[in-house]
Amino acid sequence: MKKIINKGLLAIVGLGLLLTSCKKDYLETSPTNAVSQDDIFKTTTNAWNAINGIHRSLYVQYNGRQDQGGQSKNMIDVDFMGDDLVSPTTSNGWFISTYRWLDHRNENGWTPFFNYDFYYGIITNANMIISNIDGAAGPDVDKKVIKGQALAYRAWSYFQMVQLFGKRFDKATANDGPGVPLVLAPTIDKLPRASVAAVYAQVLSDLAGAISNLTGAPARANASHLNLNVAKGLRARVALAMQDWTTAATLAAEARQGFTLMTQAQYLQGFNNYTNPEWMWGSHQQADQTTFFYSFFAFMSADYNSTNIRTGPKCINSTLYNGIATTDVRRQLWDPTGTNTTFPIPPGGSRFPYMNRKFLSAGGSGSSIGDVPIMRVAEMYLIEAEARARAGGEDASASSALFTLVKARNPSYVQSSNTGQALINEIMFHRRVELWGEGFRFYDLKRLNLPLDRTGANHVPAVAAVLSVAAGDKTWEVLIPRTELNTNPNVVQNPL
């Protein structure tokens, strides 16, 4: 753990002060070691810089690579390892080894390294805040909000990691297999991997603390900050993964309070603006903080002028698309023909059947700027619907939650009369359509112990290489990066 911990200690100073100044060159002109830890946490004003640094870390470039633009890499990884995101060509190669289920099973690959390094960087920064904020001079309300956000960030990071590196949580078992090391304080101790159960227990504890600290907090500055709604939304996500249906449904309903679903017109505006009334949490890029070719929109948008998009626009699984009702606004996000000239593409770009226009760069073809959605109200309706349907005896409530969401997308939708597994299947169909490209599919397949099945659709065998993976196969676990194994003898590798 030593390498990752030390990196995080630098990030908490550099990125925090960087965001405060809103100038990219702050980090270049003021070395991170020029500000002491004591100064950072001397006052709540300074401590806000630290929490803002975590916000900023979600969309900076890592390791000098185009495919590592913060949280967006995880989102693209997770969907490329699923069945609903299709690459029609190998394009310029980015994410293709992930798509082929190779990179996450290579201990020297970037998928294991980044997803380990990135989330531990956030955890380290959160640990520094949690350990020091109580002693800062300033209003108690600020201390609680800062601490609550740090706890939520730590919980979210561990939840992301345990889903990748550990086996799926199964409430029928002890879940005593290895998860990830639980680092809960600023330390360079070389800790072993805690069990999956222990990691989930810590996530629940952190979220309880986050909810407590964020309850009654003043309105946040913007949707890049984590508030009570987001903390409850995270709690609902975790409960869904733990098959705790009652908690998942209850917290999802509570989390969306105060938010509304977007209009159909807003649905077609490119998913790039965190002021959208449906966005509960989004990573915001300021105009002077462009992320160029490592942006989410440099890979997932329809129109940014990157080689990756020009030669390999991202498409939807054709079978999934063909199930969308013709009166559903979501059907307009993809072109099944590949010939619709109203779909924006960059200069010289290629068109392919089922290409998307869900994501549009806020700056058009010349800029990759845009906000990235991390949590939306739609997800909360889907969590509630799925949880109630799986709980048994709550089909009416489940179909009611689903109806509220789908009716907003399709005015012709009639509340479902399905029950049991048929209702669950309908809910999961809408989850796949609604959350396409937002970083959920691999997690969903794994938590539900479902196989990967790309057959019978538009996945190109020569591009995807892998069309099916059995449920429960060892390859559902991402390998621990070799850099961690080399520095921490207490960490064991997943089965090769």
C-alpha positions in Angstrom: 0.0 0.0 0.0 2.9 2.4 0.5 3.1 3.7 -3.0 -0.6 4.5 -3.3 -0.8 6.1 0.2 2.1 8.5 -0.5 0.5 9.5 -3.8 -2.7 10.3 -2.0 -1.0 12.5 0.5 0.3 14.7 -2.3 -3.0 14.7 -4.1 -5.0 16.1 -1.1 -2.9 19.3 -1.1 -2.3 19.8 -4.9 -5.8 19.1 -6.2 -7.6 20.8 -3.3 -5.7 24.0 -3.8 -6.0 23.6 -7.5 -9.7 23.6 -7.4 -9.9 26.6 -5.1 -7.9 28.7 -7.5 -9.8 27.3 -10.5 -6.6 27.7 -12.4 -4.8 24.8 -14.0 -1.4 26.3 -13.4 -1.7 26.4 -9.6 -0.2 23.0 -9.2 2.6 23.8 -11.6 3.6 27.0 -9.7 3.2 25.7 -6.1 4.7 22.3 -5.3 2.5 20.1 -3.3 5.0 19.8 -0.5 5.0 23.5 0.0 1.8 23.3 2.1 1.8 21.4 5.4 -0.8 19.0 6.6 -1.3 21.3 9.7 -2.1 24.2 7.4 -4.6 22.2 5.4 -6.6 21.4 8.5 -6.0 24.5 10.5 -9.4 25.9 9.5 -12.5 24.7 7.8 -11.9 27.1 5.0 -8.7 25.3 4.2 -10.3 21.9 4.7 -12.8 22.8 2.1 -9.8 22.8 -0.3 -9.2 19.2 0.6 -12.8 18.0 -0.2 -12.8 20.1 -3.3 -9.6 18.3 -4.3 -11.5 15.0 -4.3 -14.2 16.5 -6.5 -11.5 17.6 -8.9 -9.7 14.3 -8.9 -12.7 12.7 -10.5 -11.8 14.2 -13.9 -8.1 14.8 -14.1 -5.7 12.8 -16.2 -3.7 10.0 -14.6 -0.4 8.4 -15.6 -0.2 10.5 -18.8 -2.7 8.3 -20.6 -5.7 9.2 -22.7 -7.8 6.4 -21.3 -7.4 7.5 -17.7 -9.5 10.6 -17.1 -10.6 9.8 -13.6 -14.0 8.2 -12.8 -14.8 8.1 -16.5 -12.3 5.3 -17.0 -14.1 3.1 -14.5 -17.4 3.9 -16.2 -16.1 3.0 -19.6 -14.3 -0.1 -18.3 -17.4 -1.4 -16.6 -19.6 -1.0 -19.6 -17.1 -2.3 -22.1 -16.9 -5.5 -20.0 -20.7 -5.9 -20.3 -23.0 -6.8 -23.2 -24.8 -3.5 -24.0 -21.9 -1.3 -25.1 -20.7 -2.2 -28.6 -17.5 -1.1 -30.4 -18.0 -1.6 -34.2 -14.3 -1.4 -34.9 -11.0 -1.5 -33.0 -10.7 2.2 -33.7 -7.3 3.4 -32.3 -7.2 0.7 -29.8 -8.3 2.4 -26.6 -10.3 0.1 -24.3 -10.3 -2.8 -26.8 -8.3 -5.1 -24.5 -10.9 -4.3 -21.8 -13.7 -5.1 -24.3 -12.0 -8.4 -25.0 -11.8 -9.3 -21.3 -8.0 -9.3 -21.4 -6.8 -6.2 -19.5 -8.6 -6.8 -16.2 -7.1 -10.3 -16.1 -3.5 -9.0 -16.7 -1.9 -8.1 -13.4 0.3 -5.6 -15.3 -2.7 -4.2 -17.1 -4.0 -0.7 -16.8 -7.5 -1.7 -15.7 -6.3 -3.4 -12.5 -3.7 -0.7 -11.8 -5.9 2.3 -12.4 -9.0 1.1 -10.5 -6.8 0.2 -7.6 -4.7 3.3 -7.6 -7.5 5.8 -8.3 -9.9 4.6 -5.6 -7.1 4.3 -3.0 -6.1 7.8 -3.9 -9.6 9.0 -3.0 -9.6 6.8 0.2 -6.3 8.3 1.3 -7.6 11.8 0.9 -10.8 10.9 2.7 -8.9 9.4 5.5 -6.9 12.5 6.0 -10.0 14.6 6.2 -11.9 12.2 8.5 -8.9 12.1 10.9 -8.2 15.8 11.0 -11.4 17.8 10.4 -12.7 17.7 14.0 -9.7 19.7 15.1 -10.1 22.5 12.5 -11.2 26.0 13.5 -14.5 26.9 12.0 -18.2 26.4 12.1 -19.4 22.9 13.3 -21.8 22.8 10.4 -18.9 23.0 8.0 -17.0 20.3 9.8 -20.0 18.0 9.6 -20.6 18.6 5.9 -16.9 18.1 5.1 -16.7 14.9 7.2 -19.9 13.6 5.8 -18.7 14.0 2.2 -15.4 12.4 3.0 -17.2 9.4 4.6 -19.4 9.1 1.6 -16.4 9.2 -0.8 -14.6 6.5 1.2 -17.7 4.3 1.2 -18.2 4.8 -2.5 -14.6 4.0 -3.3 -14.5 0.8 -1.3 -17.9 -0.3 -2.8 -16.5 0.3 -6.3 -13.3 -1.7 -5.5 -14.9 -4.7 -3.7 -17.2 -5.2 -6.7 -14.2 -5.4 -9.0 -11.6 -7.2 -7.0 -13.7 -9.4 -4.8 -16.4 -12.1 -5.4 -20.0 -10.9 -5.6 -21.8 -10.4 -2.3 -24.2 -13.3 -1.7 -26.3 -13.0 1.4 -26.7 -16.8 1.6 -23.0 -17.2 2.3 -20.4 -15.9 4.8 -18.7 -13.7 2.1 -15.4 -14.5 3.7 -13.3 -14.4 0.5 -10.7 -11.7 0.0 -11.9 -8.2 -0.8 -9.4 -5.3 -0.6 -7.2 -4.0 2.2 -9.2 -1.7 4.6 -7.1 1.4 5.1 -9.0 3.6 7.5 -6.4 6.1 8.7 -3.4 7.9 7.2 -0.9 5.0 7.2 1.7 3.2 5.2 1.1 -0.1 6.9 1.1 -3.1 4.5 -2.3 -4.5 5.2 -3.8 -7.8 4.0 -7.0 -8.0 2.0 -10.0 -7.8 4.3 -12.9 -10.2 3.6 -15.7 -9.1 1.2 -18.0 -9.1 4.3 -15.7 -6.8 6.2 -15.4 -4.4 3.3 -19.2 -4.2 3.0 -19.5 -3.7 6.7 -17.1 -0.8 6.5 -19.1 0.7 3.6 -22.3 0.5 5.6 -20.6 2.1 8.6 -19.2 4.9 6.5 -22.5 5.6 4.9 -24.3 5.6 8.2 -21.8 8.3 9.3 -22.2 10.2 6.1 -26.0 10.2 6.4 -25.7 11.4 10.1 -23.3 14.2 9.3 -25.2 15.4 6.2 -28.6 15.4 7.7 -29.8 18.9 8.2 -26.9 20.4 6.2 -27.4 23.6 4.3 -27.9 23.4 0.6 -24.7 22.4 -1.3 -23.0 24.7 -3.7 -23.6 22.5 -6.7 -24.2 18.9 -7.8 -20.5 18.0 -7.7 -20.8 18.0 -3.9 -22.2 14.9 -2.1 -25.2 15.7 0.0 -27.8 13.7 2.0 -29.6 12.6 -1.1 -26.4 11.2 -2.6 -25.4 9.4 0.6 -28.8 7.8 0.7 -28.5 6.9 -3.0 -25.2 5.2 -2.4 -26.8 3.3 0.5 -29.5 2.1 -1.8 -26.9 0.9 -4.3 -25.1 -1.0 -1.7 -28.3 -2.5 -0.3 -29.2 -3.7 -3.8 -25.8 -5.4 -4.2 -26.3 -7.0 -0.8 -29.8 -8.3 -1.7 -31.2 -6.2 1.1 -34.4 -5.4 -0.8 -36.3 -3.5 1.8 -33.4 -1.1 2.6 -32.7 -0.7 -1.1 -36.3 0.3 -1.9 -36.7 2.5 1.1 -33.4 4.4 0.7 -33.9 4.8 -3.1 -37.3 6.4 -2.5 -35.8 8.7 0.1 -32.8 9.6 -2.0 -34.8 11.1 -4.9 -36.9 13.4 -2.7 -36.6 17.0 -3.9 -35.5 16.0 -7.5 -37.6 15.5 -10.6 -37.2 13.5 -13.8 -36.0 15.4 -16.8 -38.3 16.4 -19.6 -38.1 14.6 -23.0 -36.5 17.7 -24.5 -33.8 17.6 -21.8 -33.3 13.9 -22.5 -32.0 14.7 -25.9 -29.6 17.5 -24.9 -26.4 15.3 -24.5 -26.1 14.2 -20.9 -23.4 16.8 -20.3 -24.8 19.3 -17.8 -25.0 18.7 -14.1 -27.7 21.4 -13.6 -30.2 19.0 -15.2 -33.0 18.5 -12.6 -32.5 14.8 -12.6 -28.8 14.7 -11.8 -28.2 14.0 -8.1 -24.4 13.9 -8.5 -22.2 14.8 -11.4 -18.6 15.5 -12.0 -18.4 19.1 -13.3 -15.7 20.5 -15.6 -15.2 24.2 -15.6 -14.6 25.8 -18.9 -10.9 26.5 -18.3 -10.3 22.9 -17.2 -10.8 21.1 -20.5 -9.7 17.5 -20.4 -8.9 17.1 -24.2 -8.4 13.5 -25.3 -8.7 11.9 -21.8 -12.3 13.2 -21.3 -15.3 10.9 -21.0 -16.6 12.7 -24.1 -13.5 11.9 -26.0 -14.6 8.3 -26.0 -18.3 8.2 -25.4 -19.8 11.2 -27.1 -21.1 11.2 -30.7 -19.4 14.4 -31.8 -16.0 15.2 -30.3 -13.3 15.2 -32.9 -11.1 12.5 -31.5 -9.7 9.6 -33.6 -11.5 7.2 -31.2 -14.9 8.6 -32.0 -14.3 9.3 -35.7 -13.4 5.7 -36.4 -15.3 3.9 -33.7 -18.4 5.6 -32.3 -20.0 3.7 -29.4 -23.1 1.7 -30.2 -25.9 0.0 -28.3 -26.6 -3.8 -28.3 -29.0 -4.2 -31.3 -31.2 -6.7 -29.5 -31.6 -4.3 -26.6 -32.4 -1.4 -28.9 -34.9 -3.3 -30.9 -36.9 -3.8 -27.7 -37.4 -0.1 -27.1 -40.9 1.1 -27.9 -41.2 3.4 -31.0 -42.9 6.0 -28.8 -40.1 6.0 -26.2 -37.8 9.1 -26.4 -34.8 6.9 -25.5 -35.1 5.3 -28.9 -34.0 8.6 -30.4 -30.6 8.3 -28.7 -29.4 5.7 -31.2 -29.5 5.3 -35.0 -30.3 1.7 -36.0 -29.5 2.5 -39.7 -26.2 4.2 -39.4 -27.4 6.6 -42.1 -29.3 9.2 -40.2 -27.6 12.5 -41.1 -29.2 14.3 -38.2 -27.0 12.4 -35.9 -24.0 14.6 -35.1 -20.5 13.2 -35.9 -17.1 14.9 -35.9 -15.6 16.1 -39.2 -14.5 13.0 -41.2 -16.3 10.7 -38.8 -17.8 7.3 -39.7 -21.4 6.2 -39.2 -22.4 2.8 -38.0 -25.7 1.1 -37.2 -26.9 1.6 -33.6 -24.4 4.4 -32.9 -25.3 6.7 -30.0 -26.0 10.4 -29.6 -26.8 10.0 -25.9 -23.6 11.8 -25.0 -22.7 15.0 -26.7 -19.7 17.2 -25.9 -20.8 20.5 -24.5 -18.2 22.2 -26.6 -19.1 20.4 -29.9 -16.5 18.7 -32.0 -13.8 21.1 -31.0 -13.9 20.6 -27.2 -14.3 17.5 -25.0 -15.7 19.6 -22.1 -18.8 18.2 -20.4 -20.2 17.1 -17.0 -20.3 13.4 -16.3 -23.4 11.8 -14.6 -22.6 9.7 -11.6 -26.1 9.4 -10.0 -29.5 10.2 -11.4 -33.1 10.1 -10.2 -33.9 7.5 -12.8 -31.5 5.0 -11.1 -33.4 5.5 -7.8 -36.7 4.6 -9.4 -35.1 1.5 -11.0 -33.5 0.5 -7.7 -36.8 0.8 -5.9 -38.7 -1.1 -8.7 -36.1 -3.9 -8.8 -35.8 -4.3 -5.0 -39.6 -4.4 -4.5 -40.0 -6.9 -7.3 -37.3 -9.2 -6.0 -38.6 -8.9 -2.4 -41.8 -10.8 -3.3 -45.3 -9.7 -2.6 -44.6 -6.1 -3.7 -45.3 -6.4 -7.4 -47.8 -3.6 -7.4 -45.4 -1.2 -5.7 -42.6 -2.3 -8.0 -44.7 -1.7 -11.2 -45.8 1.7 -9.8 -42.2 2.9 -9.4 -41.3 1.6 -12.9 -44.4 3.3 -14.3 -43.4 6.7 -13.0 -40.0 6.5 -14.7 -41.0 4.9 -18.0 -44.1 7.1 -18.5 -41.8 10.1 -18.4 -39.8 8.6 -21.3 -42.8 7.1 -23.2 -46.1 8.9 -22.9 -47.8 5.8 -24.4 -46.6 3.5 -21.7 -49.2 1.7 -19.6 -48.4 0.4 -16.1 -47.2 -3.1 -16.3 -49.4 -6.0 -15.4 -46.5 -8.4 -15.2 -45.7 -10.2 -12.0 -42.8 -12.3 -10.6 -39.9 -12.9 -12.9 -41.6 -11.3 -15.9 -41.8 -8.0 -14.0 -38.2 -8.4 -12.9 -37.2 -8.9 -16.6 -39.1 -5.8 -17.6 -37.5 -3.7 -14.9 -34.0 -5.0 -15.9 -34.7 -4.2 -19.5 -35.4 -0.6 -18.7 -32.4 -0.4 -16.4 -30.2 -1.5 -19.2 -31.7 1.1 -21.6 -31.8 4.0 -19.1 -28.3 3.6 -17.7 -26.5 2.7 -20.9 -23.0 4.1 -21.0 -23.1 5.3 -17.3 -21.0 2.6 -15.8 -23.3 -0.1 -14.4 -23.6 -3.2 -16.7 -20.6 -5.3 -15.5 -21.6 -4.6 -11.9 -25.2 -5.6 -12.6 -24.2 -8.9 -14.3 -21.8 -9.8 -11.5 -24.1 -9.0 -8.6 -26.9 -11.0 -10.2 -24.6 -13.9 -11.0 -25.5 -13.7 -14.7 -23.4 -14.8 -17.6 -21.9 -12.4 -20.2 -23.8 -13.1 -23.4 -23.0 -11.0 -26.4 -24.3 -13.5 -29.0 -27.2 -12.8 -31.4 -26.5 -9.1 -31.5 -24.2 -6.6 -33.3 -21.0 -7.4 -31.4 -18.3 -8.1 -34.1 -16.5 -11.3 -33.1 -13.2 -10.0 -34.6 -13.4 -6.9 -32.4 -15.0 -8.2 -29.2 -13.2 -11.5 -29.3 -15.1 -12.8 -26.2 -18.8 -13.2 -26.7 -19.7 -15.2 -23.6 -18.4 -15.8 -20.1 -20.1 -18.2 -17.7 -21.6 -16.8 -14.5 -19.3 -17.3 -11.5 -16.2 -17.8 -13.6 -13.0 -16.7 -12.0 -12.5 -14.0 -14.7 -15.3 -11.9 -13.1 -12.7 -10.9 -10.5 -10.2 -8.2 -11.6 -6.6 -9.2 -10.7 -4.7 -7.2 -8.1 -2.1 -5.1 -9.8 1.4 -6.4 -9.8 2.7 -3.1 -8.4 0.7 -3.8 -5.2 1.9 -7.4 -5.0 5.5 -6.3 -5.3 5.3 -3.8 -2.5 2.9 -5.5 -0.1 3.7 -9.2 0.6 0.5 -9.5 2.7 -1.8 -9.1 -0.3 -2.7 -12.3 -2.2 -3.6 -12.5 -5.9 -7.0 -13.6 -7.2 -7.0 -17.0 -8.9 -5.2 -16.7 -12.3 
